[in-house]
């Protein structure tokens, strides 16, 4: 009698179209494993990511606004969940492998720094080897997680995570779907958050974006997703030329009016000082690093281990450690 996994793999041969990746045809893991009885390899990847510590920490990492007042602003975790749902929707509509798209989407930002892209820019300047969050996301699932063992994910999941920002010539269609859904998600929810924060109003949105995509967050996302699905059935995952131009206009508007807005970014000039101080302190005090990171320090150098440590911190934890180390506390004589 076939196992549930084997039944699912047989079903994939029927449900997944010619451009999707079948789980049974995966290029495999870094370390070979016996297949599970219930889940396909891509289902196992998604579960490994969602249960890992780096994924849980995303709930306390900045998406765009540093320390906003209010409960409804996106975090790196809610961004990840929004990307995941969009990617599954598009993958299903195009008869691609939903489980692979889900695994890539869940893991794409697990290497992101505290304090959003301000933290990424700071670490890129501080660490001599340079820092890119997409490279760190792959490093997290390969090296850092599970006490230094890594999650041992499938090749397709790993490469989708690595290339989610810029893409690669040999991307799977599922990886391309995640990359485009990441972009669709962040410009729309960042606009939504910007209006909530009073940085923008609905009337500030370019007329063409309102004309092509609507005036509400749900309408804008739906317009992009519908266009993406309608124009990707031939196997090339893409927006229509018209909607691609609208997206690029939308992105330029967000960059000029939000991502570089002095009001939205006024606290970010403090980020580099915090991370630089932490980096300098821990490179001089390797004994204070967690055990698995001390092992990385022995193999790859103290700078690499400290970068892994700092990039994994949440916003609050980074500020807490900075306060403990560099800010004097009141004391009394008894």
C-alpha positions in Angstrom: 0.0 0.0 0.0 1.5 3.4 -1.0 2.4 5.9 1.8 0.7 9.3 2.0 3.9 10.8 0.6 3.8 8.5 -2.4 0.1 9.2 -3.0 0.9 12.9 -2.9 3.8 12.5 -5.4 1.5 10.6 -7.7 -1.1 13.3 -7.4 1.5 15.9 -8.2 2.2 14.2 -11.6 -1.4 15.0 -12.5 -1.9 18.4 -10.8 1.4 20.1 -11.5 1.8 21.3 -15.1 4.8 21.1 -17.4 6.6 24.1 -15.8 6.4 23.0 -12.2 8.9 21.1 -10.1 7.8 17.6 -9.0 8.9 16.8 -5.4 10.1 13.4 -6.5 12.4 15.0 -9.0 14.1 17.3 -6.5 17.9 17.6 -6.8 18.1 16.5 -3.2 19.6 17.8 0.0 23.2 18.6 1.1 23.1 15.5 3.3 21.1 12.6 1.9 18.0 11.6 3.9 15.5 8.9 3.7 12.1 10.2 2.4 9.3 10.7 4.9 6.2 8.6 5.0 3.7 11.4 5.1 5.2 14.6 3.6 7.0 15.3 0.3 10.5 16.8 0.5 9.2 20.3 -0.1 6.5 20.0 2.6 9.3 19.0 5.0 11.3 22.0 4.0 8.4 24.3 4.8 7.8 22.7 8.2 11.5 22.9 9.1 11.6 26.6 8.3 8.4 27.5 10.1 9.5 25.6 13.3 13.0 27.1 13.4 14.1 29.8 15.8 15.1 32.3 13.1 11.6 32.2 11.7 10.1 33.0 15.1 12.3 35.9 15.6 10.9 37.6 12.5 7.9 38.8 14.5 10.2 41.3 16.3 12.2 42.5 13.3 11.4 45.8 11.5 9.9 45.7 8.1 10.0 49.4 7.2 9.2 51.6 10.2 11.6 51.5 13.1 9.8 51.3 16.5 6.4 52.5 15.2 3.7 53.3 17.8 0.7 51.0 17.0 -0.1 47.3 16.8 -1.0 47.1 13.1 2.2 47.8 11.3 3.9 45.0 9.4 6.9 43.2 10.8 9.3 40.9 9.0 7.1 38.0 10.0 3.8 39.4 8.7 5.5 40.4 5.5 6.7 36.8 5.1 3.3 35.4 5.7 1.8 37.8 3.1 4.4 36.8 0.5 3.7 33.1 1.3 0.0 33.4 0.7 0.4 35.3 -2.5 3.0 32.8 -3.8 0.8 29.8 -3.0 -2.1 31.5 -4.8 -0.1 32.2 -7.9 1.6 28.8 -7.9 -1.8 27.0 -7.7 -3.3 29.1 -10.5 -0.3 28.3 -12.7 -0.2 24.6 -11.8 3.2 24.9 -10.2 4.4 23.3 -6.9 2.7 25.1 -4.1 4.8 23.4 -1.4 8.0 24.5 -3.0 6.8 28.1 -3.4 5.6 28.1 0.2 9.0 26.8 1.5 10.9 29.4 -0.5 8.6 32.2 0.7 8.8 31.2 4.3 12.6 31.1 4.3 13.4 34.1 2.1 13.9 36.6 4.9 15.1 34.4 7.8 18.6 36.0 7.5 17.3 39.6 7.7 18.9 41.9 10.2 17.3 43.8 13.0 16.2 47.3 12.0 15.2 46.4 8.5 17.3 47.5 5.5 19.0 50.1 7.7 20.5 47.2 9.7 21.5 45.4 6.5 23.3 48.5 5.2 25.0 48.9 8.5 26.3 45.3 8.7 27.4 45.5 5.1 29.7 48.5 6.0 30.8 47.0 9.3 31.6 43.4 8.3 34.7 43.2 6.1 33.2 40.4 4.1 30.1 42.4 3.3 26.5 41.5 4.1 23.5 40.8 2.0 20.3 39.5 3.7 19.5 37.0 0.9 23.0 35.4 1.3 22.5 35.4 5.1 19.1 33.7 4.7 20.8 30.8 2.9 23.5 30.7 5.5 21.0 30.6 8.3 19.2 27.5 6.8 22.5 25.8 5.8 24.9 26.6 8.7 23.4 28.6 11.6 20.1 26.9 12.4 19.6 23.8 14.5 22.7 24.6 16.7 25.0 24.8 13.8 23.7 21.8 11.9 21.5 23.7 9.5 18.1 22.6 8.3 19.4 20.5 5.4 16.8 21.8 2.9 16.3 20.7 -0.7 18.4 22.4 -3.5 15.4 24.1 -5.1 14.3 25.6 -1.8 17.8 26.8 -1.0 18.4 28.4 -4.4 15.0 30.1 -4.3 15.9 31.6 -0.9 19.3 32.8 -2.2 18.0 34.3 -5.4 14.8 35.8 -4.1 16.0 39.4 -4.5 17.6 39.5 -8.0 16.8 36.1 -9.5 19.1 33.8 -11.4 19.0 32.3 -15.0 18.3 28.8 -13.7 15.5 29.8 -11.2 12.6 27.4 -11.0 9.2 29.0 -11.9 8.3 28.7 -8.2 11.3 30.8 -7.2 10.4 33.4 -9.7 6.8 33.5 -8.4 8.1 34.1 -4.9 10.5 36.9 -6.1 7.6 38.7 -7.8 5.2 38.1 -5.0 7.7 39.5 -2.6 7.8 42.8 -4.6 4.0 42.9 -5.0 3.6 42.4 -1.2 6.1 44.9 0.1 5.2 47.9 -2.1 1.5 47.4 -1.3 1.8 46.8 2.4 4.4 49.5 2.8 2.1 52.0 1.2 -0.7 50.8 3.5 1.5 51.3 6.5 2.7 54.7 5.3 -0.9 55.9 5.0 -1.6 54.5 8.5 1.4 56.4 9.8 0.3 59.7 8.3 3.3 59.9 6.0 1.1 59.6 2.9 -2.5 60.1 2.0 -4.6 58.2 -0.5 -4.4 61.2 -2.8 -0.6 61.1 -2.9 -0.6 57.8 -4.7 0.2 58.3 -8.4 -2.9 58.6 -10.6 -1.7 55.8 -12.9 -1.4 53.4 -9.9 -4.9 54.3 -8.8 -6.2 53.9 -12.3 -4.5 50.5 -13.0 -4.7 49.0 -9.5 -7.5 50.6 -7.5 -7.5 52.7 -4.4 -7.5 50.1 -1.6 -4.7 47.7 -0.6 -6.8 44.6 -1.5 -7.6 46.0 -4.9 -4.0 46.9 -5.7 -2.7 43.4 -4.7 -5.5 41.7 -6.6 -4.8 43.7 -9.7 -1.1 42.7 -9.7 -1.9 39.0 -9.0 -4.5 38.8 -11.7 -2.2 40.3 -14.2 0.7 38.1 -13.2 -1.3 34.9 -13.5 -2.9 36.0 -16.8 0.5 36.7 -18.4 2.4 33.7 -17.1 0.5 30.8 -18.5 3.1 30.2 -21.3 5.8 29.4 -18.7 7.5 32.8 -18.5 6.5 34.3 -15.1 5.9 38.0 -15.8 3.6 41.0 -15.6 2.1 42.5 -18.7 4.2 45.4 -20.2 1.6 47.9 -19.0 1.5 46.5 -15.4 5.2 46.2 -15.3 5.5 49.9 -16.1 2.9 50.7 -13.4 4.8 48.6 -10.9 8.1 50.4 -11.7 6.3 53.8 -11.3 4.8 52.6 -8.0 8.2 51.4 -6.7 9.9 54.7 -7.7 7.2 56.6 -5.8 7.6 54.4 -2.7 11.4 54.9 -2.8 11.2 58.7 -3.1 8.3 59.3 -0.8 8.6 56.5 1.8 11.9 54.6 1.8 13.9 57.8 1.9 11.3 59.9 3.7 13.0 61.8 6.6 10.0 61.4 8.8 9.8 57.7 8.3 13.5 57.2 8.6 14.5 59.7 11.2 15.6 57.1 13.8 17.7 55.0 11.3 20.8 57.1 11.7 21.2 55.5 15.2 21.2 52.0 13.8 24.8 51.9 12.5 26.2 53.2 15.8 24.3 50.4 17.7 25.4 47.6 15.5 29.0 48.9 15.1 29.4 49.0 18.9 27.9 45.5 19.3 30.2 44.2 16.6 33.3 45.7 18.2 32.3 44.4 21.6 31.6 40.8 20.7 34.7 40.5 18.4 36.6 41.2 21.6 34.5 38.9 23.8 34.0 35.7 21.8 33.4 33.9 25.1 30.0 35.6 25.3 28.7 34.2 22.1 26.4 31.1 22.1 28.2 27.8 21.8 27.3 27.1 18.2 28.6 30.6 17.2 31.9 30.1 19.1 32.3 27.0 17.0 31.7 29.1 13.8 34.3 31.6 15.1 36.9 28.8 15.4 36.1 27.6 11.8 35.5 30.8 10.0 36.7 33.6 12.2 35.3 35.8 14.9 33.9 38.4 12.5 31.8 35.9 10.7 30.4 34.5 13.9 29.6 37.9 15.3 27.9 38.9 12.1 25.8 35.8 12.3 24.9 36.7 15.9 24.0 40.3 15.3 22.0 39.7 12.1 19.9 37.1 14.0 19.0 39.6 16.8 15.6 41.1 17.0 15.3 44.9 17.2 14.5 44.8 20.9 17.2 42.3 21.7 19.9 44.4 19.9 18.8 47.5 21.9 18.7 45.5 25.1 22.2 44.1 24.7 23.5 47.6 23.7 21.9 49.0 26.9 23.4 46.3 29.1 26.9 46.8 27.6 27.2 50.5 27.0 24.6 52.4 29.1 25.4 52.8 32.9 22.6 51.9 35.3 21.8 53.7 38.5 23.1 52.1 41.7 23.1 52.9 45.4 25.5 52.4 48.3 24.2 50.2 51.1 
